[in-house]
Amino acid sequence: MMKSKRNLTRFTYETTAFQGWRLWLSRAGATFTRYYSDKKYGSAKKSLAAAETALADLRQLVDNSRRVNGKLSQSTVRKAEKLLGAS
């Protein structure tokens, strides 16, 4: 059985159609969420690998970005959303 990790939650409920991983990251006033389905990626391990890669890329982008009044800039938020949409 695969366990949830920090910023990655495992969904394997029998009452729902979705099984896979949820990436969730909140930094400087912005929250990013994306779901990685086992069905789309072929297996739980492959969907986890995709989610971990995206999380690492997202963390690097967000943690190294400029802040405006303590919050992420709009361009950083757009880049992060594009990064998650592309993965």
C-alpha positions in Angstrom: 0.0 0.0 0.0 1.3 3.4 -0.9 1.2 6.2 1.7 0.6 9.9 1.3 3.7 12.1 1.5 4.1 15.8 2.2 2.2 17.8 -0.4 1.1 14.5 -2.1 -2.1 12.8 -1.0 -3.1 9.3 -2.1 -6.7 8.7 -3.1 -7.9 5.1 -3.2 -11.5 5.3 -2.0 -13.7 2.5 -3.3 -16.8 4.8 -3.4 -15.2 7.3 -6.0 -14.2 6.8 -9.6 -10.8 8.6 -9.1 -7.7 6.7 -7.9 -4.4 8.4 -7.9 -2.4 11.3 -6.3 -3.3 14.9 -5.5 -0.5 17.4 -5.5 -1.2 20.4 -3.3 1.2 23.2 -2.5 0.5 26.5 -0.8 3.1 29.3 -0.7 3.0 33.1 -0.2 -0.8 33.4 -0.7 -1.2 31.1 -3.6 -2.4 27.5 -3.7 -1.7 25.0 -6.4 -3.5 21.7 -6.9 -3.4 19.0 -9.6 -4.5 15.4 -9.7 -2.5 12.5 -11.2 -4.7 9.6 -12.1 -3.5 6.0 -12.0 -5.6 5.3 -15.0 -4.0 8.1 -17.1 -0.4 7.2 -16.1 -0.9 3.4 -16.1 -0.2 2.6 -12.5 0.1 4.0 -9.0 3.9 4.1 -9.2 3.9 5.9 -12.5 1.3 8.5 -11.4 3.4 9.0 -8.2 6.5 9.5 -10.2 4.8 12.2 -12.4 3.4 13.9 -9.3 6.8 13.9 -7.5 8.5 15.4 -10.6 5.9 18.1 -11.0 6.1 18.9 -7.2 9.9 19.3 -7.4 9.6 21.6 -10.4 6.9 23.6 -8.8 8.8 24.0 -5.5 11.9 25.2 -7.3 9.9 27.7 -9.3 7.9 29.1 -6.3 10.7 29.1 -3.8 13.1 30.9 -6.1 10.6 33.5 -7.3 10.3 37.2 -6.5 7.6 38.2 -3.9 5.4 41.3 -4.2 4.2 42.6 -0.9 4.9 39.1 0.6 2.9 37.3 -2.1 3.9 35.5 -5.3 3.8 37.7 -8.4 1.1 37.1 -11.0 3.7 36.0 -13.5 5.0 33.4 -11.1 1.5 32.1 -10.5 0.8 31.9 -14.2 4.2 30.0 -14.8 3.3 27.6 -12.0 -0.2 26.9 -13.4 1.3 26.4 -16.9 3.9 24.0 -15.4 1.1 22.0 -13.8 -1.0 22.0 -16.9 1.8 20.8 -19.1 2.7 17.8 -16.8 
